[in-house]
Amino acid sequence: MQSAVFAKARRYVKDRNAASPPIRQHVSTPVVRSPLKWAGGKRQLLAALRPWFPREFTRYVEPFLGSGAVFFDLASSGQLEGRSAVLADVNRDLIGCYTMLRDRAEDVIAVLSELAARHKHEGSRLYYEIRDEHFNPARAAGESATPALAAMLIYLNRTGYNGLYRLNRRGGFNVPAGRYTEPRICDAEHLRAVSAVLRRPGVTLEWSSFDAVLAGAGDGDFVYCDPPYAPLSATASFAHYTAGGFGPADQQRLQQTVAGAARRGAAVLLSNSSAPLIEELYRSADARDAGLRLHRVPARRAINAKGDARGVVEELVVTNLRARTDVIPAPRMLRAGLRPATARRLA
Ligand SMILES: C[S@@+](CC[C@H](N)C(=O)[O-])C[C@H]1O[C@@H](n2cnc3c(N)ncnc32)[C@H](O)[C@@H]1O
């Protein structure tokens, strides 16, 4: 009796797998997460984004890299095997940090483990010393990619307020210290794994604005754009990842650039807030003409100004791709408040 039940269950699983092979099947790549926390990082939204990852492409292009949640997810699930990747961001410290992790991981780890040891005794005093007496002066002197700067960025990211990266108008990094009892500052094995992912053949890092990166995008490319989100109301302010910010004119330029890439044959996926400006830009005849369609996805986000309360909000996904039906949203999406029917529709 029991064996009949098991046989039935095995048959069910076999049929189900045959109908919708999971994305990780036959893939033995270890899961490597980003070494950085990042405001607007897409780790929480991966389950909603994965159904749109295309099966066929030759080059992956991510012009707003940040912590690279989507890149690390693609690499960890074997979807970049035999494919190249262009990873870019306008943040020089960030690209310098990834470059140093790629090329001089052991030197970065050496400095970072020293900072981690000191932080245990000195706490936020060390944070301000590193920020004001070493990190900002080195940047002001024009340094960009050194193991020390990379280690300092990781240190400030792991111990600063909410892992934010924020610049004042003069370009100085001005995030205050965070309140963590035992922050995980240096995980050497993990940083070595990140280094190995970045050293894969065909992966390139560029310190560049999105326009230059997307100018050549077209047929065979999978382009994922995650720009600074447009604010949901006129009173909310734009995210200041850069000293200049990312305003409505930038969002409009991005829409034009993305539509251009889609017309040249690129598979495009873009995430943004559900601000009226973004709806207007991507519901326009111009965007529709380029094959772009807008979808709403639920996301867990900070819902108050201090960022310490979280709730489910709607965000937008713009794409010329069709959602795959073989990628099932993670259970966390269901726990985030999605009704099962909505979850099925998203899958
Ligand atoms: C929402 S974050 C990206 C988050 C990323 N997807 C992740 O998972 O962490 C937006 C990024 O765009 C970058 N950025 C801002 N203006 C830019 C521009 N003009 N060109 C390229 N990158 C830009 C910021 O430095 C920031 O890292």
The ligand as a Gaussian input file, in Angstrom:
#p B3LYP/6-31G(d) Opt

LIG

0 1
 C       18.778000      50.726000      -7.666000
 S       20.531000      50.725000      -7.682000
 C       20.895000      49.184000      -8.476000
 C       20.735000      48.065000      -7.512000
 C       21.169000      46.718000      -8.060000
 N       20.256000      46.203000      -9.038000
 C       21.325000      45.728000      -6.925000
 O       20.769000      44.625000      -6.962000
 O       22.015000      46.080000      -5.957000
 C       20.913000      51.887000      -8.917000
 C       22.378000      51.988000      -9.294000
 O       22.478000      52.882000     -10.409000
 C       23.707000      53.578000     -10.328000
 N       23.588000      54.786000     -11.170000
 C       23.052000      55.996000     -10.877000
 N       23.100000      56.816000     -11.957000
 C       23.660000      56.092000     -12.970000
 C       23.977000      56.343000     -14.330000
 N       23.719000      57.532000     -14.885000
 N       24.548000      55.361000     -15.072000
 C       24.847000      54.149000     -14.519000
 N       24.588000      53.840000     -13.220000
 C       23.994000      54.787000     -12.463000
 C       23.895000      53.854000      -8.843000
 O       25.261000      54.045000      -8.558000
 C       23.308000      52.559000      -8.228000
 O       24.325000      51.628000      -7.967000

